[in-house]
């Protein structure tokens, strides 16, 4: 039985370069997709006014048909709870199929006020009993009847071209085995910091002898707007809680049209096998207009937060690798969450 574990803000699990002492909410998720039900185990700490919401799907990454409505788990302080939720309408997940759970941390009175969301996949190869105190969630509405949590758009890569030029969008319904489940990029190790939100930036299979570079970008309508962005922006980008330190920035320039682009690249190097998560956060010291939308203090978008989860596996040739000494793997995904910040 394959069990996937995802956690947030588990700072004590791995060596980190810096600790953030700001109060945070956290969640560790273990999801098991059974034939007729989903078993969700969550634990962590929760700030007042926030709750966990989740919804089950019969496809990977929150795609396919919904197997439940949106459910609300009321938690506060330190918590560890579980629920075995039967699939709606007597639905059955076939053996070998991949199911998923979409998990949110949102306001306890408004599930649309979301501070963090992610999806966790599991292959239906058996079941498991709840690990924590069993509770019953509340029905918070229909949620999505089907869902695709990422955008099928090409993302420009630093220098030239695109990330994953050999990856094609699959859609919510796909006949046969999904190529993305065994995908190996033609740009291996080039990781877009917001990959969880963009289907075509899936890192795919990354070996421990792939040189890992984490990048992000910004574009504006005019060069003057780019100058203003660079003068006021503050990026916080971490890998398993450790800040990226070796970051370079391209000169602003035109790419793929009339917009002005800038790219930031964090040289990471060779990583030990295990799980990694990029935590991406953008703020501005004063309001910024990129020619299309407003960002920063006093606007509807004071900050942007996102993440990218990926795994490193041993290289198939069993080559010896000199690993980076700055970043360390874990079986958990690590993400600092600052609700309302």
C-alpha positions in Angstrom: 0.0 0.0 0.0 1.4 3.4 -1.0 0.8 6.1 1.6 1.8 9.7 0.8 2.5 12.1 3.7 2.5 15.8 3.3 3.1 18.3 6.2 3.4 22.0 6.7 5.7 23.9 9.0 7.4 20.8 10.5 10.5 22.8 11.2 11.9 20.4 13.7 12.3 17.6 11.2 15.2 18.8 9.2 18.2 21.1 9.5 17.4 24.6 8.5 19.3 27.8 8.1 16.9 30.1 9.8 13.9 29.8 12.1 10.8 32.1 11.9 9.4 32.6 15.3 6.2 34.2 14.1 3.0 32.3 15.2 1.9 30.0 12.4 -0.7 27.4 11.5 0.6 24.1 10.5 -0.8 20.8 9.1 0.7 17.4 8.5 -1.5 15.3 6.1 -1.5 11.6 5.6 -4.1 10.5 3.0 -5.1 6.9 2.1 -7.4 6.4 -0.9 -9.5 3.2 -0.2 -11.9 1.5 -2.5 -15.0 3.0 -1.0 -13.7 5.8 1.3 -10.9 8.2 1.9 -9.0 8.2 5.2 -7.5 11.5 6.1 -5.2 12.0 9.1 -4.2 15.6 10.0 -2.2 17.0 12.9 -0.4 20.2 13.7 -1.3 23.6 15.3 -4.0 26.0 14.2 -4.4 29.7 15.0 -7.8 31.0 16.2 -10.3 31.7 13.4 -8.9 29.1 10.9 -9.9 25.6 10.1 -9.0 22.8 7.7 -11.2 22.0 4.7 -10.9 19.0 2.4 -12.5 17.4 -0.6 -11.9 14.0 -2.2 -11.4 13.3 -6.0 -11.1 10.2 -8.2 -8.2 11.6 -10.1 -4.7 12.9 -9.2 -4.0 16.4 -8.0 -7.6 17.3 -7.3 -8.8 16.4 -10.8 -11.6 14.1 -12.1 -14.9 13.7 -10.3 -15.5 14.8 -6.7 -16.0 11.9 -4.4 -17.2 14.2 -1.6 -18.5 17.6 -0.9 -16.2 20.2 0.7 -15.8 19.1 4.3 -14.8 21.3 7.3 -12.7 19.9 10.2 -12.9 22.3 13.2 -9.6 22.3 14.9 -7.7 24.7 17.2 -4.5 24.9 19.0 -2.5 21.6 18.9 -4.6 19.0 17.2 -4.4 15.4 15.8 -7.6 14.1 14.2 -8.7 11.6 11.5 -11.8 10.8 9.5 -12.8 7.9 7.3 -15.2 9.5 4.8 -17.3 7.2 2.5 -17.3 8.3 -1.1 -20.5 10.0 -2.2 -23.2 8.1 -4.0 -21.6 4.7 -3.4 -18.7 5.5 -5.7 -15.8 3.1 -5.9 -12.2 3.8 -6.7 -10.7 1.0 -8.8 -7.6 -0.9 -7.6 -4.5 0.8 -9.0 -6.3 4.1 -9.7 -5.0 7.3 -8.2 -7.2 9.3 -6.0 -6.5 12.6 -4.3 -7.5 15.0 -1.5 -7.5 18.8 -1.8 -6.7 20.4 1.5 -7.3 24.0 2.5 -6.5 26.2 5.5 -9.2 28.8 5.4 -11.3 31.1 7.7 -13.6 29.0 9.9 -16.5 31.2 8.7 -15.6 31.4 5.1 -14.0 28.6 3.1 -13.3 30.9 0.2 -10.9 32.9 2.3 -7.9 30.6 1.7 -4.4 31.1 3.0 -3.0 27.8 1.9 -4.0 24.9 -0.3 -2.4 21.7 -1.6 -3.3 18.3 -3.0 -2.1 14.9 -1.9 -2.3 11.8 -4.1 -2.5 8.1 -3.2 -2.7 5.0 -5.3 -5.6 2.8 -4.4 -3.8 -0.4 -3.3 -5.4 -1.1 0.0 -6.8 0.8 3.0 -5.7 1.9 6.4 -7.4 2.6 9.8 -7.4 6.2 11.1 -4.3 7.0 13.0 -5.7 9.8 15.3 -8.8 10.5 17.2 -11.8 10.0 14.9 -14.0 13.0 14.2 -16.9 13.8 11.9 -16.4 16.8 9.6 -19.2 19.2 8.6 -20.6 19.6 5.1 -19.5 23.0 3.8 -21.3 22.8 0.4 -20.7 21.2 -2.9 -17.2 22.6 -3.5 -16.1 21.5 -6.9 -17.9 18.7 -8.8 -14.7 18.3 -10.8 -11.5 20.2 -10.4 -8.3 21.1 -12.1 -6.2 23.0 -9.6 -3.4 23.9 -11.9 -3.1 26.0 -15.1 -2.2 24.3 -18.4 0.0 27.2 -19.7 3.6 27.2 -20.9 6.0 28.9 -18.5 9.1 30.7 -19.9 12.4 29.4 -18.7 15.4 31.6 -17.9 17.6 32.3 -20.9 15.3 30.9 -23.6 12.6 28.5 -24.3 10.1 27.0 -21.9 10.1 24.7 -18.9 9.3 21.1 -19.9 8.9 21.6 -23.7 8.2 17.8 -23.9 5.2 17.8 -21.5 1.7 18.1 -22.9 -1.5 18.9 -21.0 -3.6 15.9 -20.1 -6.9 17.3 -18.9 -9.2 16.1 -16.2 -10.0 12.9 -18.1 -7.3 10.8 -19.7 -7.6 7.4 -21.4 -4.8 5.1 -20.2 -1.9 5.7 -17.9 -1.1 9.4 -17.5 2.3 10.2 -18.9 2.9 12.8 -16.2 3.1 10.0 -13.6 6.4 8.8 -15.1 7.4 12.0 -16.8 11.1 12.9 -17.3 11.6 16.5 -18.3 13.9 17.5 -21.2 15.0 20.3 -18.8 15.6 18.0 -15.7 16.3 19.8 -12.5 14.9 23.2 -13.7 12.2 23.8 -11.0 9.6 26.6 -11.3 9.0 27.9 -7.8 5.2 27.9 -8.3 5.0 24.5 -10.0 2.1 23.2 -7.9 -0.2 25.8 -9.6 0.9 25.2 -13.2 0.4 21.8 -14.7 3.0 22.1 -17.4 5.8 22.9 -14.9 5.5 19.5 -13.2 9.2 18.7 -12.3 8.6 15.0 -13.1 11.3 12.5 -12.2 14.4 14.3 -10.9 17.6 12.3 -10.2 20.1 13.1 -7.4 22.7 13.8 -10.1 20.5 16.4 -11.8 21.7 20.0 -11.1 18.7 21.6 -9.5 18.0 25.3 -10.2 14.9 26.9 -8.8 13.6 29.9 -10.7 10.8 32.4 -10.7 9.9 35.4 -12.9 7.9 38.6 -13.2 6.6 40.6 -16.2 5.3 44.1 -16.7 3.8 46.0 -19.6 6.6 48.6 -19.6 10.2 48.8 -18.6 9.4 51.7 -16.2 6.9 49.4 -14.4 9.6 46.8 -14.1 12.0 49.3 -12.6 9.3 50.1 -10.0 8.7 46.4 -9.3 12.4 45.7 -8.7 12.7 48.8 -6.5 9.9 47.7 -4.1 9.6 43.9 -4.3 10.6 41.5 -1.6 11.0 37.8 -2.4 11.1 35.1 0.2 11.9 31.7 -1.4 12.9 28.7 0.7 13.6 25.0 0.1 12.4 22.8 3.0 12.5 26.0 5.2 16.1 26.9 4.2 16.3 30.2 2.3 17.9 30.1 -1.2 21.2 31.9 -0.9 22.9 31.7 -4.3 20.3 33.7 -6.4 21.1 35.6 -9.6 18.8 37.9 -11.5 18.6 38.4 -15.3 18.6 41.8 -16.8 15.0 42.9 -17.6 14.2 42.4 -21.3 11.5 41.4 -23.8 10.4 37.8 -24.0 7.6 36.2 -26.0 5.8 39.5 -26.9 5.7 43.1 -25.8 6.1 42.5 -22.0 9.3 43.1 -20.1 10.4 40.1 -18.1 12.9 39.4 -15.3 14.1 36.0 -14.1 15.5 35.0 -10.7 17.5 31.7 -10.5 18.6 30.0 -7.3 21.5 27.6 -7.8 20.8 24.6 -5.5 23.0 21.8 -7.0 22.7 18.1 -6.3 20.1 17.0 -3.7 19.8 13.9 -1.6 16.9 11.6 -2.4 13.7 12.5 -0.6 10.9 15.1 -0.7 11.4 18.8 -1.1 9.0 21.8 -1.2 9.7 25.3 -2.4 7.9 28.0 -0.5 7.5 31.1 -2.6 6.3 34.5 -1.2 6.2 37.9 -2.8 5.5 41.2 -1.1 6.0 44.9 -2.0 7.1 47.8 0.2 4.6 50.1 -1.7 1.8 49.6 -4.2 2.9 48.2 -7.6 1.0 48.3 -10.9 2.4 45.9 -13.5 0.3 47.4 -16.4 -2.4 44.8 -15.8 -3.1 44.5 -12.0 -2.3 46.2 -8.7 -0.2 44.5 -6.0 1.2 45.4 -2.6 0.0 47.4 0.4 -3.6 48.7 0.2 -4.5 46.6 -2.9 -6.6 43.4 -3.3 -3.3 41.5 -3.7 -1.0 42.5 -0.9 1.1 39.4 -1.4 1.5 36.3 -3.5 2.2 32.9 -2.0 2.7 29.6 -3.7 4.7 26.4 -3.6 6.3 23.6 -5.6 6.5 20.0 -4.3 8.9 17.5 -5.9 10.9 14.4 -5.1 14.5 13.4 -5.8 15.2 9.8 -6.6 18.6 7.9 -6.9 20.1 8.1 -10.3 19.6 4.9 -12.3 23.3 4.5 -13.0 24.1 4.4 -9.3 26.7 7.2 -9.8 28.4 8.7 -6.8 27.1 12.3 -6.1 28.5 15.1 -4.0 25.3 16.5 -2.5 24.6 20.1 -1.4 25.2 20.7 2.3 22.6 23.4 2.6 19.3 21.6 1.8 18.1 18.3 3.3 15.2 16.0 2.4 12.3 14.7 4.4 9.4 12.4 3.8 7.3 15.5 4.5 6.7 18.7 2.5 7.7 21.7 4.6 5.9 25.0 4.3 5.7 28.0 6.6 2.2 29.4 6.7 1.4 32.9 8.0 -2.4 33.3 7.9 -3.5 36.8 7.2 0.1 38.1 6.9 
